[in-house]
Amino acid sequence: MTEKSLEQRIKEAVAEKIDMVPYNPEWPEMFRREAEFLQNRFPAPLIRRVEHFGSTAVPELTAKPIIDMLVEISSEKDAAREIVPVLKSLGYDYFWRPEFDKPPMYHWFIKRNEAGKRTRHIHMVEADSRLWERLLFRDYLIQFPKAAREYAALKQNLARAHPNDRIAYTRAKGEFIAEIMDKARALFA
């Protein structure tokens, strides 16, 4: 069987159905177990810290049932050499985002359950990556439940409007996210 190209795999991944579910109180524990696995398998300095971000990190927020993890790595090259082959051998789907020669560069893994549904997104980046700003968004939604409820309603509407187009779904959240990020930067800076 011929292995699919990265382009084919990305095309399939962005066309996967978007499922939204009510908050699951088990999500923090699912994150903790996966973080513990990563930190035990790839100890410091290779992996320096692991953060739970995205909607599953916000209590009571409706979300896609996928644990988003932001992992600080010592270097992109070390991760490519030491982490990528191991996680691929354990069945994680691996994507280099967006391309090897164009920033922002990071390693992205998808873990799936037995039914093929996504359960984890693991984003591995160096300490200076702009992706760390996503923690501000998480922290703002945790601190301001009204904003979290507005975000949940938006996501549910967009999931209905773009059920099999993750790119359109993500782009359509952009204005709301930018507005919250401005508030979060002002509040937490």
N, C-alpha and C positions, 0 to 999 in steps of 0.2 A: 504494500500500500504506500502510495506517495504521500509524503508529509506536506501539509498545506503551507502555503507561503504566509509570511507575516501579514501581508495585505489581505489575503483571504480570511485569515483568522480574525483580524480586526473587523473586517466587514461583517462577519458572522456575529462577533461579540456585540457590536453596536446595534444589531438588529434583534437581539434577544428581548423577549417580552419583559416589560417593566411591571413588576408586581409590587403593590403597596400593601403593607399589613400594619395593624395596630402595634404599639410599643410592646416589646417582649422583655419582661424583667430578667430573663436569662441572658440577654445580650452582654451585659458587663462581665459575667462569668465566662461566657464564650470567648470574649476578648482576652480575659486574663489567662485562660488556658493556652490560647494560641500565642500570646506574648511570651508566656513562660516557655513554651516549646521552642520558639525562635531564640530566646535568650540562652537557653540551655544548649541548644544545638550549635549556635554561633555566638560564643561568649565575647565580651568586650576584649579588645577594642573594636572588633569587627562590627558588632551591633552595639551602639551606645545607649539608645533608649527606644522605647516603643510607646506610642500614644494611640488611644482610641479616638477617632474623629468621625465626622459624618453623622448622619441622622441617628444611627443606632447608639451613638454616644450621648444623646440628649434624652433625658427621662421624659417619658410620655409622648414622644414624637412619633407620629406615623412615619414609616420608612420602608424602603426596599429592605428585605431581610438579609442584608449583607453587612458583615462587620468590616468597616474601613479601618485600616491600621496604617499609621505613619511611622516608619522605622528609620531612625538615624543610623547611617552606616559610616564607617571610617573613610571609605573611598569607593567611588563607582567601580574602579578597576578591581579592587579586592573583592567586592561583591560579585562582579561578573565572574571572577575566577573561583571563588570559594562558596558562594551562596547559590547562585543560579543553577549550577549543575545538580546540586543536592536537592533543591526544591523541585526542579523539573523531574528528577528521578522519583520523587515522592508523589508525583501526579499533579503538581500545580501547573496551570497554564502560565507561560511567561511571555511578557511583552516588554519591549524596550520603548519607552515613551520619550518624545515622539520618534526621534531618529538618533542614531549614534552621533551624528555630526552637528545636530542643531539643538540648542538649549530650549526649554529646560529639559535636562536629561534625567531620567530616573528609571529604576527597575520597577516593573509592575507585575504582580502575580494575581491570578484568580484561583481560588480553591473552590471546588465543587463538591456537592454531596453525591450519594449513590445514584440519585435521579438526574444528575447533571446540572442541577440548579446551583447558582453561585451562592457561596456562604461567606467568603472572605475576599476582600481586596487588600493586598499588601503593597504599599507604596514605599520603596526604599530610596532614600535621598541623603545627600550629605547635609551637614549642619547649616550651610549657607543657602539652602534651597528656599525659594519663595513659597513652596508648598507648606512650610511651617506656619505661614499666616493663616492657614485654614483652621488652626486651633483657636484663633480669635473668633471666628464665626461660630464654632462649637460653644465656646465660653459665653458668647453673647446670648445665644439661644437658651443656654442653661440659666443664665441670669434673668432673662426676660421671657417668661413663658408666653406672653401675648404674641411676641414676635415668632416664637416657635409654632404657635397655633396658626398664625398667618402663613408661615412657611409650609406647614403640613397641608393646609387647604390648597395652596398653590401647587404643591407636588402632586396631590391627588388629582386635581384638574388637568395638570400636564400629562400625567400618566394615562389618563383617559384620552386625551387629545393625541398623544404620541406613544401608543402602547408598544410599538416595535421599532422605535427610532430614538435610541439613547442620545444621539447627538442633538436632535431637535429638542428633546426633553431638557437636556443640560443647558443648551443655549437659552431656552425660554426662561430658565431660572436666573439668568445672568443679571438682569436689572435688580431683582430683589436682593440677590447675594451682594452685589456691589453696594447697594444702599446700606445693608447691614454691616458690611465690612468697613464702610466709612464711619459708621457709628461705633463699631468695635475698636477701630484704630484710635479714635478720639477718646474713648472711654478707658482703654487699657494701655495707651501709650505713656 
